[in-house]
Amino acid sequence: MQKKSLAFALTVILSGGASQVHAEMTHADSVNTGKQKSITCVSCHGEHGNSTMAMFPKLAQQNAGYLVNQLKAFKDGTRKDPMMSTLAMTLTENDMVDIANYYAEQKIVAEPAKSDESAEERAEHETLVAQGGDLYRNGDLKREVSACIACHGPLGEGNKPAAFPALKSQHADYLIKTLNDFKSGKRSNNPENMMHMISAKMSDAEIKAVANRIATMK
């Protein structure tokens, strides 16, 4: 009886290990497949998801769940963009998962420092980043502006289980546009329209400051 129990236990352990290996292989296959499927994304989002154009977001190292949700939103019309909606219409859910898994495995490239800034411009930028850092960490309780850190993490890494996006090293111009889209109601595909409620209470100066702080996060 004891031998049978031991044999059964070993079978369970080994089968569990085999399942894990299979899952890892399946994820690796999805990433490789996603790389091929993402070829059409390169012109806007850059090689390996690192866009060099400030108005197109970097996708590298983005949480896969968030990317899948955004692609679905573009496809069903709850998030609107003529180019992205057209592309998303051609994707199956498996395509979306593969592409998202690929980008999630890529490393985001930090925003380069501006080499042509004067000493005065650098000082102004540092002040702006410091202001944005305070808002990111602490919010503004008097005006009911929530701290970004609560959902997007101390380093801008996002929250994978909740599918909240990673923000670190994202283009400041893209972040400013996104916050203004949430503020105006042009974009509303987020849980309980939370981002609209937060951004609606932010001034243009605060939006600029927090966007520039996030862009420096690595």
C-alpha positions as MATLAB code, in Angstrom:
seq = 'MQKKSLAFALTVILSGGASQVHAEMTHADSVNTGKQKSITCVSCHGEHGNSTMAMFPKLAQQNAGYLVNQLKAFKDGTRKDPMMSTLAMTLTENDMVDIANYYAEQKIVAEPAKSDESAEERAEHETLVAQGGDLYRNGDLKREVSACIACHGPLGEGNKPAAFPALKSQHADYLIKTLNDFKSGKRSNNPENMMHMISAKMSDAEIKAVANRIATMK';
ca = [
       0.000    0.000    0.000;
       2.835    2.353    0.907;
       4.560    1.652   -2.417;
       1.352    2.397   -4.314;
       0.955    5.709   -2.459;
       4.544    6.666   -3.229;
       4.104    5.780   -6.886;
       0.939    7.874   -7.057;
       2.679   10.837   -5.417;
       5.558   10.645   -7.899;
       3.110   10.507  -10.783;
       1.380   13.657   -9.544;
       4.689   15.487   -9.078;
       6.005   14.489  -12.495;
       2.779   15.301  -14.293;
       2.723   18.685  -12.574;
       6.260   19.357  -13.750;
       5.350   18.296  -17.278;
       2.366   20.673  -17.251;
       4.630   23.545  -16.209;
       7.105   22.784  -19.004;
       4.231   22.598  -21.492;
       2.910   25.969  -20.272;
       6.354   27.540  -20.641;
       6.729   26.094  -24.130;
       3.272   27.338  -25.064;
       4.127   30.852  -23.852;
       7.426   30.794  -25.739;
       5.612   29.683  -28.881;
       3.088   32.489  -28.399;
       5.888   35.051  -28.052;
       7.617   33.791  -31.211;
       4.354   33.770  -33.116;
       3.547   37.237  -31.813;
       6.840   38.547  -33.158;
       5.807   37.521  -36.666;
       2.296   38.916  -36.268;
       3.618   42.270  -34.999;
       5.449   43.100  -38.228;
       2.684   45.514  -39.277;
       3.052   47.334  -35.936;
       6.713   48.277  -36.465;
       6.127   51.337  -38.655;
       4.353   53.176  -35.807;
       5.454   51.422  -32.619;
       9.062   50.797  -33.564;
      11.327   47.779  -33.535;
      10.628   45.592  -30.489;
       7.863   47.994  -29.472;
      10.093   51.008  -28.851;
       8.480   53.795  -30.844;
      10.783   56.651  -31.797;
       7.849   58.959  -32.588;
       6.480   60.804  -29.563;
       2.806   60.519  -30.515;
       2.901   56.727  -30.894;
       3.163   54.773  -27.618;
       5.945   52.385  -26.750;
       4.544   48.862  -26.345;
       7.680   47.137  -25.077;
       7.403   45.654  -21.563;
       3.713   46.519  -21.433;
       1.462   44.232  -19.409;
       0.004   41.652  -21.789;
      -3.477   41.751  -20.249;
      -3.665   45.498  -20.782;
      -2.601   45.220  -24.435;
      -5.189   42.522  -25.128;
      -7.902   44.683  -23.559;
      -6.911   47.664  -25.709;
      -6.899   45.644  -28.921;
     -10.343   44.294  -28.075;
     -11.540   47.840  -27.384;
     -10.263   49.035  -30.746;
     -11.998   46.101  -32.422;
     -15.377   46.544  -30.724;
     -15.330   50.342  -30.972;
     -15.173   51.215  -27.278;
     -11.806   52.842  -28.008;
     -11.637   54.788  -31.251;
      -8.737   55.369  -33.610;
      -9.152   54.974  -37.385;
      -5.845   53.189  -37.959;
      -5.872   50.971  -34.884;
      -9.542   50.070  -35.263;
      -8.940   48.962  -38.857;
      -5.950   46.841  -37.867;
      -7.697   45.338  -34.832;
     -10.625   44.214  -36.975;
      -8.295   41.777  -38.738;
      -7.086   40.159  -35.496;
      -8.483   37.118  -33.743;
      -8.304   36.868  -29.957;
      -5.379   34.432  -30.330;
      -3.584   36.995  -32.500;
      -4.088   39.617  -29.819;
      -2.723   37.337  -27.099;
       0.331   36.408  -29.183;
       1.147   40.025  -30.034;
       0.622   41.111  -26.419;
       2.849   38.300  -25.123;
       5.579   39.309  -27.566;
       5.594   42.958  -26.526;
       5.396   42.095  -22.837;
       8.704   40.218  -23.191;
      10.550   43.119  -24.829;
      12.597   45.642  -22.838;
      11.497   49.255  -23.001;
      14.145   51.804  -23.950;
      14.396   54.840  -21.694;
      13.781   58.298  -23.102;
      17.106   59.875  -24.150;
      18.213   63.101  -22.527;
      17.974   66.155  -24.780;
      21.469   67.135  -25.830;
      20.513   70.576  -27.176;
      18.966   71.930  -23.968;
      20.431   75.024  -22.390;
      21.281   75.090  -18.679;
      18.134   77.136  -18.062;
      15.960   74.650  -19.982;
      17.474   71.727  -18.055;
      16.746   73.467  -14.755;
      13.138   74.113  -15.814;
      12.747   70.476  -16.840;
      14.159   69.236  -13.538;
      11.681   71.449  -11.653;
       8.846   70.111  -13.810;
       9.900   66.500  -13.173;
      10.108   67.132   -9.420;
       6.583   68.581   -9.411;
       5.339   65.619  -11.412;
       7.070   63.204   -9.056;
       5.258   64.663   -6.053;
       1.909   64.359   -7.833;
       2.703   60.817   -8.970;
       3.558   59.692   -5.437;
       1.134   61.714   -3.348;
      -1.623   63.050   -5.585;
      -3.466   66.155   -4.412;
      -5.860   65.320   -1.589;
      -7.415   68.784   -1.449;
      -8.498   68.546   -5.078;
      -9.169   64.791   -4.926;
      -6.499   63.938   -7.493;
      -5.443   60.346   -6.774;
      -1.772   59.391   -6.641;
      -0.686   57.549   -9.793;
       1.413   55.177   -7.694;
      -1.719   53.472   -6.352;
      -2.551   51.828   -9.691;
       0.613   52.150  -11.739;
       3.201   51.171   -9.122;
       6.160   52.977   -7.534;
       8.297   52.593  -10.650;
       5.557   52.910  -13.242;
       5.494   49.147  -13.759;
       1.688   48.902  -13.701;
      -0.378   46.134  -12.145;
      -0.519   42.878  -14.110;
      -3.370   41.147  -12.213;
      -5.579   44.225  -12.587;
      -4.396   44.831  -16.179;
      -3.392   48.399  -15.302;
      -0.768   49.628  -17.771;
       2.929   50.102  -17.224;
       3.841   53.751  -17.782;
       7.588   53.986  -17.222;
       9.753   55.484  -19.985;
       6.684   56.280  -22.085;
       6.808   59.349  -24.344;
       5.743   62.446  -22.405;
       3.841   63.827  -25.416;
       1.841   60.618  -25.734;
       1.016   60.642  -22.022;
      -0.120   64.271  -22.223;
      -2.397   63.430  -25.160;
      -3.785   60.381  -23.340;
      -4.555   62.290  -20.148;
      -6.239   65.050  -22.144;
      -8.301   62.448  -24.026;
      -9.453   60.991  -20.708;
     -10.120   64.504  -19.388;
     -12.286   65.503  -22.355;
     -14.105   62.171  -22.459;
     -12.726   61.341  -25.895;
     -11.363   58.170  -24.336;
     -13.392   56.289  -21.754;
     -12.436   52.608  -21.953;
     -11.149   52.194  -18.411;
     -12.693   50.652  -15.279;
     -15.542   52.837  -13.974;
     -14.155   55.710  -16.086;
     -11.668   56.232  -13.266;
      -9.106   58.027  -15.434;
     -11.671   60.623  -16.511;
     -12.550   61.391  -12.902;
      -8.867   61.854  -12.034;
      -7.711   63.773  -15.114;
     -10.770   66.075  -15.059;
      -9.414   67.543  -11.807;
      -5.891   68.033  -13.149;
      -4.643   71.303  -14.592;
      -2.720   71.426  -17.868;
       0.429   72.184  -15.868;
      -0.093   69.111  -13.663;
      -0.670   66.881  -16.677;
       2.534   68.143  -18.267;
       4.498   67.714  -15.038;
       3.390   64.140  -14.273;
       3.876   63.085  -17.909;
       7.438   64.369  -17.882;
       8.133   62.599  -14.574;
       6.803   59.280  -15.880;
       8.942   59.611  -19.011;
      12.080   59.634  -16.808;
      11.152   56.438  -14.945;
      13.261   53.394  -15.788;
];
